[in-house]
Amino acid sequence: MADKIQWAGNTMPKSDDKHLGIMSLDHVKKARAFHQSFPQYTVTPLARLDGQAARLGLSNLCVKDESYRFVIPPLFISILLY
């Protein structure tokens, strides 16, 4: 891999997230209950990409493919880094 990843630090000032009402636990619980109310709802497993994580210097890299959900044609991928 010839290209190097360039990391940039987050220079945005910290915010007091407790004032973000939409992210409150109550709203999160309501959103989760809404999605779980669909008959076709299932938990999507994560696929671990250990080799790629190692190449990137990450402890874990997982991909969540939701393309089969709710008959949505495009491929939706959420990449979770931690």
FIZAGU-26440 format. One record per residue: x, y, z of N, C-alpha, C, CB in turn; chain; residue number from 1; residue in three letters. Coordinates in pm, whole numbers, plus 50000, padded with zeros to 5 digits. Atoms other than C-alpha are relative to their C-alpha. Glycine has a CB too. Example, Ala and Ser with C-alpha at 12.3 -4.5 7.8 and 13.67 -1.06 7.14 Angstrom:
! FIZAGU-26440
n_east;n_north;n_up;ca_east;ca_north;ca_up;c_east;c_north;c_up;cb_east;cb_north;cb_up;ch;i;aa
50089;49881;50000;51230;49550;50780;50090;50120;50000;49901;50003;50125;A;1;ala
49918;49881;49994;51367;49894;50714;49923;50109;50073;50041;50046;49858;A;2;ser
This chain:
! FIZAGU-26440
n_east;n_north;n_up;ca_east;ca_north;ca_up;c_east;c_north;c_up;cb_east;cb_north;cb_up;ch;i;aa
50086;49883;50000;50000;50000;50000;50090;50123;50000;49902;50000;50124;A;1;met
49912;49885;50016;50179;50309;49871;49950;50124;50074;50016;50031;49854;A;2;ala
50056;49882;49935;49945;50571;50012;50001;49983;50152;49857;50027;49951;A;3;asp
50000;50000;49853;49981;50658;50377;49875;50070;50050;50128;50068;50057;A;4;lys
50114;49934;49937;49688;50744;50598;50051;50119;50078;49920;49902;50092;A;5;ile
49963;49881;49923;49714;51095;50734;49893;50024;50105;50017;50124;49908;A;6;gln
50092;49978;49889;49556;51146;51073;49996;50149;50032;50041;49916;50124;A;7;trp
50016;49860;49960;49421;51483;51180;49932;50004;50135;49918;50081;49894;A;8;ala
50061;49987;49869;49344;51581;51535;49871;50082;49993;50099;50064;50098;A;9;gly
50125;49926;49991;48997;51705;51623;50027;50127;50080;49886;49914;50066;A;10;asn
49973;49874;49932;49044;52073;51705;49872;50076;50037;50087;50088;49912;A;11;thr
50127;49935;49963;48675;52149;51759;49992;50011;50152;49878;49920;49944;A;12;met
50012;49988;49854;48602;52283;52107;49901;49897;50055;49955;50143;50039;A;13;pro
50092;50094;49935;48438;52041;52347;49867;50068;50025;50060;49947;50133;A;14;lys
50132;49946;49971;48067;52083;52388;49939;49922;50116;49907;49992;49875;A;15;ser
50068;50064;49889;47840;51999;52676;49881;49923;49942;49954;50105;50108;A;16;asp
50100;50079;50071;47644;51717;52511;49870;49978;50078;50058;49868;49966;A;17;asp
50123;50022;49924;47390;51701;52793;49888;50094;49952;50025;50021;50149;A;18;lys
50101;49910;50053;47214;51987;52614;49949;49957;49863;50056;50139;49992;A;19;his
50050;50054;50126;47161;51778;52301;49881;49908;50033;50113;49923;49922;A;20;leu
50118;50075;49958;46808;51669;52389;49966;49882;49911;49884;50091;50006;A;21;gly
50035;50107;50093;46763;51456;52079;50080;49873;50028;50022;50045;49857;A;22;ile
49916;50116;49969;47040;51228;52205;49977;49949;50143;50147;50036;49982;A;23;met
50028;50045;49864;46884;51177;52546;49967;49851;50000;49884;50082;50063;A;24;ser
50030;50143;49989;46841;50821;52669;49853;49973;49970;50035;49949;50139;A;25;leu
50142;50018;50027;46464;50868;52650;49973;49995;49849;49918;50113;50065;A;26;asp
50017;50000;50146;46480;50957;52279;50062;49876;49936;50063;50127;49940;A;27;his
49935;50120;50053;46721;50670;52212;49911;49878;50023;50139;49980;50065;A;28;val
50090;50112;49970;46485;50424;52384;49879;50000;49909;49955;50005;50147;A;29;lys
50116;49991;50090;46192;50551;52177;50037;49960;49858;49943;50143;50000;A;30;lys
49956;50035;50135;46388;50521;51853;50025;49850;49989;50128;50078;49963;A;31;ala
49975;50145;50001;46501;50168;51941;49868;49924;50001;50086;49958;50122;A;32;arg
50130;50067;49994;46145;50066;52029;49928;50009;49866;49913;50060;50111;A;33;ala
50062;49983;50132;46021;50207;51697;50056;49898;49902;50021;50143;49947;A;34;phe
49939;50092;50096;46270;50005;51495;49973;49854;50036;50151;50024;49994;A;35;his
50027;50138;49959;46213;49690;51700;49854;49962;49979;50036;49982;50147;A;36;gln
50142;50031;50023;45838;49720;51631;49975;49944;49860;49916;50125;50022;A;37;ser
50017;50057;50134;45892;49620;51266;50008;49848;50009;50107;50056;49902;A;38;phe
49998;50146;49992;45809;49250;51219;50130;49939;49946;49883;49942;49924;A;39;pro
49879;50055;50060;46121;49198;51007;50128;50043;50072;50008;50042;49855;A;40;gln
49884;49953;49926;46353;49357;51265;50082;49883;50054;49957;50092;50115;A;41;tyr
49906;50092;49937;46657;49153;51360;50129;50078;50029;50029;49873;49909;A;42;thr
49871;49939;49969;46990;49244;51514;50098;49960;49890;50052;49956;50142;A;43;val
49902;50028;50105;47259;49271;51247;50135;49968;50062;50012;50120;49904;A;44;thr
49867;50032;49946;47583;49092;51327;50107;50086;49935;50033;49852;49979;A;45;pro
49886;49926;50052;47914;49269;51281;50102;49902;49945;50064;50091;50110;A;46;leu
49891;50080;50057;48184;49125;51055;50131;50064;50042;49989;49990;49843;A;47;ala
49870;49949;49954;48529;49162;51207;50099;49998;49885;50053;49918;50119;A;48;arg
49896;49989;50102;48807;49278;50976;50134;50015;50070;49973;50122;49904;A;49;leu
49879;49997;49917;49105;49188;51192;50125;50034;49920;50018;49868;50069;A;50;asp
49883;49973;50082;49360;49194;50909;50009;50147;49962;49998;49914;49876;A;51;gly
50002;49859;50038;49256;49538;50791;50023;50089;50122;49866;50037;49932;A;52;gln
49979;49924;49876;49243;49665;51149;50150;50005;50033;49921;49937;50118;A;53;ala
49856;50005;49971;49603;49552;51200;50078;50090;49905;50052;49855;49992;A;54;ala
49929;49916;50098;49716;49722;50878;49979;50149;50029;49952;49968;49859;A;55;arg
50030;49860;49971;49550;50046;50991;50046;50042;50139;49852;50024;49986;A;56;leu
49955;49968;49864;49690;50026;51344;49885;50014;50098;50081;50126;49998;A;57;gly
50117;49993;49912;49346;49980;51501;49988;49872;50080;49871;50023;49918;A;58;leu
50021;50121;49920;49253;49741;51779;49885;49917;49943;49971;50037;50146;A;59;ser
50115;50071;50058;48924;49650;51604;49946;50079;49881;49889;49979;50105;A;60;asn
50070;49939;50111;48748;49718;51276;49887;49906;49964;50094;50027;49876;A;61;leu
50117;50081;50030;48396;49594;51213;49917;50068;49892;49915;49977;50127;A;62;cys
50087;49949;50104;48160;49631;50918;49861;49942;50022;50054;49965;49858;A;63;val
50139;50040;49984;47785;49618;50944;49931;50023;49866;49928;50079;50116;A;64;lys
50065;49992;50131;47607;49542;50614;49850;49986;50019;50055;49891;49903;A;65;asp
50145;50002;49983;47240;49632;50623;49928;49999;49866;49955;50120;50081;A;66;glu
50059;49993;50134;47178;49598;50248;49879;49908;49985;50104;49964;49896;A;67;ser
50111;50094;50012;46938;49306;50300;49875;50044;50076;50042;49864;50048;A;68;tyr
50112;49956;49916;46714;49496;50545;49896;50078;49924;50051;50083;50114;A;69;arg
50115;49922;50047;46372;49625;50451;49999;50016;49847;50001;50138;50065;A;70;phe
49998;50001;50146;46432;49547;50081;50050;50133;49944;49860;49969;49946;A;71;val
49940;49875;50049;46650;49855;50031;50112;49960;49904;50055;50090;50119;A;72;ile
49901;50046;50096;46853;49807;49711;50144;50047;50022;49959;50043;49868;A;73;pro
49859;49962;49987;47165;50018;49780;50067;49933;50119;50013;50150;50012;A;74;pro
49922;50060;49893;47438;49880;49996;50032;50107;50104;50130;49935;49946;A;75;leu
49972;49907;49892;47452;50057;50330;50102;49933;50092;49870;50040;50079;A;76;phe
49898;50056;49912;47767;49999;50531;50034;50103;50106;50127;49957;49920;A;77;ile
49955;49917;49889;47841;50141;50871;50133;49942;50047;49894;50006;50117;A;78;ser
49871;50047;49954;48204;50117;50969;50018;50052;50143;50117;50049;49905;A;79;ile
49985;49966;49859;48258;50110;51339;50146;49983;50038;49907;49911;50090;A;80;leu
49861;50003;49958;48603;50197;51461;50007;50018;50151;50083;50109;49928;A;81;leu
49976;49983;49858;48708;50148;51816;50127;49932;50040;49886;49947;50083;A;82;tyr
